[in-house]
Amino acid sequence: MKVYTYSQARNKLADILEESKNEEVIIRRRKGDMFSIVPKNPRRRSPFDIPGLSTGVTKEEILEAIQESRERD
């Protein structure tokens, strides 16, 4: 998280907006007010980008189950 003064933020707003895509950016005013900048819509990700599961099943067991199901049809 980076903190900028209001004057710094005003002078390099485009750079700060780009930086906020990767981490939270704080702008602090002279009176002590603080504002956080975070992107509203995070980068688009694939709907297939999901965390994996640890099932303890080996690749061979999965392939064997697929083969058995195909043989039944």
C-alpha positions as CSV (number, residue, x, y, z in Angstrom):
1,M,0.0,0.0,0.0
2,K,1.4,3.4,-1.0
3,V,0.4,6.7,0.5
4,Y,0.5,10.0,-1.5
5,T,-0.3,13.5,-0.5
6,Y,-3.0,15.3,-2.3
7,S,-0.5,17.4,-4.2
8,Q,1.4,14.3,-5.3
9,A,-1.8,12.6,-6.4
10,R,-2.9,15.6,-8.4
11,N,0.4,15.8,-10.3
12,K,0.6,12.1,-11.2
13,L,-3.0,10.9,-11.1
14,A,-2.7,8.7,-14.2
15,D,0.3,6.8,-12.7
16,I,-1.5,6.4,-9.4
17,L,-4.6,5.0,-11.1
18,E,-2.4,2.4,-12.9
19,E,-0.6,1.6,-9.7
20,S,-3.9,1.0,-7.9
21,K,-4.6,-1.9,-10.2
22,N,-1.9,-3.9,-8.3
23,E,-2.2,-2.5,-4.8
24,E,-4.3,-0.2,-2.7
25,V,-3.3,3.5,-2.9
26,I,-4.0,6.0,-0.2
27,I,-4.3,9.8,-0.7
28,R,-3.9,11.9,2.4
29,R,-5.0,15.5,2.6
30,R,-3.4,18.1,4.8
31,K,-6.2,18.0,7.3
32,G,-5.6,14.3,7.8
33,D,-8.5,13.0,5.7
34,M,-7.5,9.8,3.9
35,F,-9.0,8.2,0.8
36,S,-8.4,4.8,-0.7
37,I,-8.2,4.0,-4.4
38,V,-8.9,0.5,-5.5
39,P,-10.2,-0.6,-8.9
40,K,-13.9,-1.1,-9.1
41,N,-13.8,-3.9,-11.5
42,P,-10.8,-6.2,-11.0
43,R,-9.2,-7.5,-14.1
44,R,-11.3,-9.9,-16.1
45,R,-10.5,-13.5,-15.4
46,S,-11.5,-16.6,-17.2
47,P,-14.6,-18.4,-15.7
48,F,-12.5,-21.5,-15.8
49,D,-9.8,-20.0,-13.5
50,I,-10.9,-21.7,-10.3
51,P,-8.9,-23.1,-7.5
52,G,-8.2,-26.9,-7.6
53,L,-9.3,-29.5,-5.1
54,S,-7.1,-31.9,-3.3
55,T,-9.0,-35.2,-3.4
56,G,-6.2,-37.6,-3.0
57,V,-7.2,-39.4,-6.2
58,T,-4.4,-40.2,-8.6
59,K,-4.5,-39.5,-12.3
60,E,-4.5,-43.3,-13.0
61,E,-7.6,-43.8,-10.9
62,I,-9.4,-41.0,-12.7
63,L,-8.5,-42.4,-16.1
64,E,-9.5,-45.9,-15.0
65,A,-12.9,-44.5,-13.8
66,I,-13.4,-42.8,-17.2
67,Q,-12.5,-46.0,-19.1
68,E,-14.9,-48.1,-17.0
69,S,-17.8,-45.6,-17.6
70,R,-17.2,-45.7,-21.3
71,E,-17.2,-49.5,-21.4
72,R,-20.6,-49.7,-19.7
73,D,-22.3,-47.7,-22.6
